[in-house]
Amino acid sequence: MKIIICGAGHSGIAIAEKLSQIGNEVTVIDSSQKLIQRLANKLDIRGVVGHGAHPDILEEAGAKETEILIAVTPSDEINMMACQIAHSLFKIPKRIARVRDKSYLNPSHQDLFTSVNLPVNIIISPEREVAESVLRRFELPGAIENVPFADNNLKFLGIKIDEKCPIIEIKISDLTKRFPDLNTVIVGLLRNGVLTTPKINDKLIVGDTAYIICPTELAKRNLSIFGKGEEDARRVVLVGGGLIGEEVALLIEKKTENISLRIIENNQERAEYLSEKLEKSLIILGSGVDRDILKEAEIASTEILISLTDSDETNFLSAALAKSDGCKKILALLNNKDFQNLIESVDIGNFIDPKAITVSSILMHIRRGHIRRLHTLSDGSAEIIEGEVSASSDMVGPTIQELDLPKGLRIGGIFRDNKVIMPQGDTKIKEGDYVTIFSITDKVHDVEQFFRVSASYY
């Protein structure tokens, strides 16, 4: 598939890398010669230097033969215009734009993005998606992944196994005997840097990361069984009141109760804006890497610090200072893999990878078949894919055991007639089911085949 990406920032590079890895012919446009050269040296892609919304640049990038255009430049207006040119002049079938400004996303303006107005097929809003991801992690602080599937009736959770885990050294096959209410599927196991779909005789050991799928209402119970039954955070400090920080604060005020939220913002104009915008939060003017400011925010008695500035260095350093001053839980927004590895290796806290969230949003619209939702792990080693099963799918008919799924795939849950079905060997999948599958990256093509619709079906 031929794909053009406009913008070679953090998101553009991550999208290009992923799409190139899975066999697409990718061309990236950016006005920076330096960024294009760096990208071309790193990846097997073509780079074009220029303005992503200029017709001659798009034509040079191969727009006449392109199937998908993805516009992720820093400018909403350039992204929308690139989609307009792609549609009007080059008839590119699928056009995806990153749009950040809330005024464009106002529901009252929903007629703006149509084929006769602004022909953007798909809008992605990373700030909103990152904020929702942060809130989910805040709601279940014991999990390092918390992603809803099946209309929020299933949860995909990532859990680090430590010495407090009561089920270490127990065979997976014996877990339901010990805990009849566990009702979960361990779909993935990361051990010593190697990700696998575990066998029934495997045991969890300290240092593992277990990936599970369970009914949403049992998420907290499952975390407790894995030794992660942490109390809800009531005292929260947020560093960075930018677009993501504002969105997180609004979600916390709207969806949670009895929360003491303090926001540290070093820009006076922005701090004054937040003071007027937010009703229940205390705004502190200052830097998140200033110990006096952290003390003013009462960091020693804070249950969770969330660092969301646009600087990895600031986010990492504020996390480290907060941890050393007694903050119980840390969550930092980090793009750089070195910082991501470091924050975990020195046991400061956990991280949110905004690039992985953006890539997941894009992949959901690029993967073939009836894909409803998709999440990719931050290192790209696996994808969790929910799709709708058609009558022509190979999954319809045989039991799950008879399907004999390839190594690296695991069915985690089925949603049918508004009810969750946790898969067993004798479970049969039916037309119309929503099925959530964990897949290592090399096997995603098999998942696409399961959710495809054959021509004969029509």
N, C-alpha and C positions, 0 to 999 in steps of 0.2 A: 504494500500500500504506500502511495506517495503522499507525504505529509509536509506541509510548510509550518514552521514555528516562527512567529514574529516576537523577538525579544530573547536576549541571551543573558538574562539575570539569573538569580538562584533558581526560580521556577522553570524558566526556559531551558536551562542546562539540565535540570533533573528530568524534565519531560523528554527532552531530546535523547538523553542517555537511555532511558527506559524504552522508548519507542524504537530506538536503533537496536537495542539488545534483542528485542522480540521480532526482529526481521523486517522492519519497515524502512523505506527509503526516505530519509529525513533531510530536509534543508532548513537551515536556520538563518533568519535575517536579523541583523542588528546594525545600528549606526556606528558601533565601536569596532574598529579594525582589530584592536587588541583582544576583545572578547571573542570575536569570530576566529581569530588565529588560534587562541588558546583552546577553543572548543574543537576546531578542526584537528589540532594536534592530539587531542585526548580521545576523540570519538571518530567512528567511521561515518561521518556525515559531510554534507556539503554546506559551506557557509557563503553568505552573500552580504556584503557591506552596503547598507543603505537604509532608507526610511521604509518601514514595513507597510505603510499605507499608500506608497507611490506605485502607480500601475506599472511603470517600466521596471522597477525593482522586483515586483511580484512576478512579472513576466520572465525576468532573468532567472528567478528562483524556480521556474517551471510551473507556474500557476495553471497553465492551460491543460496540464496532465495531472493536476493534483486532486486528490479525493477529499482531503481534510486540511483546513487551515485553523491553526491555534494561535490566537493573538494574546500574548501575555507581557506586553511592554509595560513600563511604569505608568503609561497614560491610558485612561479609560477611553478617551476620545480617539486616540490612534487605534486602539483595539477595535472599537466599533467601526471606524472608517475602513480599516483593513478588511473587516467582514463585508462591508458594503461593496467595496471594490471587488472582492473575491466573488461575490454573488453577481453583481451587475456586469462585470467585464469578462470574468473567467468561468462563471457557472460552476464554481467549486461546490459540490453537494453539501458538505457538512462544514459549518463555521462555528468555532468556539471562541468566546471572548472572556477574558478576565475583566470584571467590572467591580470596582471598589466603592465608588461614591454611592452613598445610600439614596441620594435623590433619584438616581437612575433605577434603583431597585424598589422604589415605593410601589406597593400593589396598585395604587390608583393610576400608575403609569404603565400598566401591564400591556397595553396595546402598542407601546413604543417598539417592542422587539417582534416585528412581524415581517413577512416577506415584502410587504408593500411599504413598510416604514424603514426600520433598521433590521436587515435580514441576518440576525444572529440566531442560529439554531439553539445554541446552548450557552448559558451564562454560568460562569463559575465565580464565586465570591470567596476567595481563600480566607479573608479576615473573619467572615461569619462562620465558615467551616472550622477554622482553627479555634475560634471562641467556643463553639459547641463541643469540640473535642476536649478543650480545657475543662469545661463545665462537667463533662462526663467523668473525667479523671478526678475532678474535685468531689464528685458525688460518690465515687468508689475509690478512695485513696489507696486501698490495698492492691489495686490492679495497675499494671503498666500499660495495658491496652484495655479499652472499654468501647466497643463499637456495636451499635444496634443493628439487628437484621430482622427480617420478617415483620416489618411495620412495628418495630420495637418490641416484639414478642420473644425474640431471642437475643442473647448477648454473646459476643466474642470477647473473651477476656485473656489477657496475658498476666501470668503470675510468676514471680521469682520465688524459687524454692530455697528456703534458708533453714537454719537449725530449729526454728520454731514450728516448722511444718509437721503436723502429727501423722502424716501419711507417707513419710519417706521410708524407703526399703519395703514397701508393700506392693505386691504385684497389682497392676492395673485391673486385672480380672477379679481381684479380691476386694476392690474398693467398694462396690455396691453391697457386698456382704457386710462389710464393716459399717457402711453408711448408707442404709436403704434409701434415704432421701437425697442422695447425691445427685442423681438424675442429670448427669452431664456426660459429654463426650470429650475426651482428651484428644484433640485433633492433631496437635503438633508438639514436638519436644526439642528444645534447643539445648545441646550439651557439648561443651568444649568447642563452640563455634560451628557445630554441625546440626542442621535442622532435619528432623525426620518425622514421619507419622509413626507413632509408637505401636508396638505389638502388645498383645494382652499380657504377656509374661514380663514385659519391661517394668522396672521399678523407678520411682522418682528418687533422685539423690540431691544432696545439697549442691547448689550452684546451677541446677537446671533452670530453664524457663519453660513453664508449661503453658500451652495455649488450649483453651477450652471453649466449648459452646454449650450454653445452658439456657433454660427458660429465664426470662428477665426477672420474674418474681422470685427466683431462687438464686440470683446472683450473689447477694450478700451472704446467704447460707453457704454457698459453694466457697466463697472467699474465706469464710470462717473455718471450713473443713480443711482448707489449704493453709491455715494458720495466719490468715490476713484479715481477721475480723476486727478491723479498726473502727473506732467511733467516728461519727461525722464531725468534720471540722467546724468550729464555731467562730474562731478568731482567725481572720485571713488578712494577709498583707499582699497587695498587688503592686509590683514595681513596673511602671510604664503605663501612662494613660493615653497611648496612641489609639489607632483605630481598633486594634485587637483588644487592648486593655479596656477601652470603653465598652466594646461589645460584651466582653466577659463580665464587667461590672453590671451592665444592664441585665444580663441573664441571671446573675447571682441575685440581684435585687428582685427580679420578677419571679424566679422559680424556687427560691429558698427562703426560709424563715429563720429568725433568731441568729442572724449572722452579723458579726462585727467586722466590717470591711474597711480597711485603710488603704488608700492609694497614694503611692509616692510618685510624683511627677516633677521633673526638673525645669519644665518650661512654664513660666508664669501665666502666659496667655492661655495655654492649654489647661493649666490647673484651674484657672478661673472659669473656663468653659465647663469643665467637669463638675465644679461646685454647683453650677446652675443646672446642669443636665441631670445629675444624680441626686436622688432624694434621701438615701439611707447611708451613704458612704462618706467617710472623712477623707478629705484631700490634704496631703502634706506636700508642701513645696520643697523640693530638694532632690538629692541624688540617692539612688538605691545602693551606691557603693560608699556612701558616707555613713560611718558607724554611728555618729550622733543622730542622723536622721533615722536610721534603723532603730536606735534606742527610743526615739520619740514615737515611733510606730509600735513600740512595745513588742519587739521581735522575740524577746526571750520567752514570752508567754503565748506567742503565736503558734497555731497548730499547723498552718500551711502558708508558705510563701510561694507566690506565682510571679515569675519574672518574665515580662513580655515586651521589653523594649526592642527596638530594631537593631540592637547591637549584641552580637553573641558574647563579646568580651564583657559588656556590662551585665548581661544576664548570668553569665557564669560566675563573675566576681561577686555579684549581689547574693547569689545562691550560696557561695562558699562562706561569705561573711555571716549570712543568716544562720547557716548550719553551725558555725563556730560559736555563735552567740546564743544558741539554744533552741532555735526553731525546729519543730518536730519533723516537718515534712517539707520537701522542696520540689518544685516543678518549674523548669526553665525552658524557654523557647530557644532552640539551638538549631542553626542550619549546618554548621561546620561539624563534620564527623569526628574530628579530633576532640572537640569540646564534648561531643556526645559520649564518646568513649571515656573521656577523662572524668566527667561528672559521675559516671557510674562506677568506674574503677576505684576512685578514692572515696566512694560511698557518701557523696554529697547529697544526691537525690536522683530524680528522674527527669527526662526531657520530653518535650513535644517537638516533632520534626515537621515544620510547615511544608517542606518540599514534598514529603511523603503524602501528606493530606491532599495537596494539589494534584500530584500524580494519580492518586486514587480517583479523584474527581474526573480526570481526563480519561483514564483507562476504562471507566464504567461506560463511556460513550464510544470507545474504540473497539473493545472486545466484541467478538461476533456472538450472535445468539440473543435470546431474550434475557438480558442481564438487567436485574433490578437494583442491585447494590454491589459495591466492590470496595475492598480495603486491602491495601498493600502494606506489608511490614516495612519499617523504615529502612532496613538494609536491602529491600527488594527481593528477599529470599523466598517469599511466599505471597499468595493472594488468597483472600477469603471472598468467595463469589456467591452471590445469591441470584438464582435465575428461575424463570417460570418454565415448567416442563410442558412441552407440546405433545400431542398424540403420537407424533412421528419419532420422538426421542427414544434412544436405545434404553433409557432408564425405565420406560413404561413396560410392565409385564413381569420381568424376573424379580426375585427377591434381591435385597442388597447383597446377600452372600453370593447369590448366583451371578450378580453383575461382575464379580471378580475385578474390582477396581484396580487400576495400575498402582504400583508402589508410588507413594508421594501424594495420593489423594485420600481424603477422608470426608465422608458425609457427616455433618455436624448437627443438622436439624431439618425438619420438614414442617411446613406450615400449610394446613389444609382446612378449609371451611372455618377459618378463624380459630383453629386449635393447633397447638404445638404437638408434634409427634417426634419423640426422641428415637433415632433409628436403632433398630435391632437387626440381627442377621436375617430374620424372616419378614422384615418390613418390606412391603411393596409400594413403589412410587406410582402415583396416578397422574393422568393429564390434569394440568392446572395447578399442581403442587408448586409451592415455592420451596426450593431446596437450597440450603447453604452448604457449600463445599470448601474445605481447606485444601489448597493445592500448592505444592512447591512450584517455583516458577517454570521449571522445565516441563511440567505437566499441564499447564494452563490450557494448551490447545485441546487436550482431551475434555476439559470442562466445557470449552466452547462448543465442542461437538455434541455434548450431552444436551445443551440448551439451544441447539440449532433447530431450524424449521426446514425440512426438506421441501424441494420444489413439488414433489408428488402430493404433499399435504394439501396444497391448494387445488 
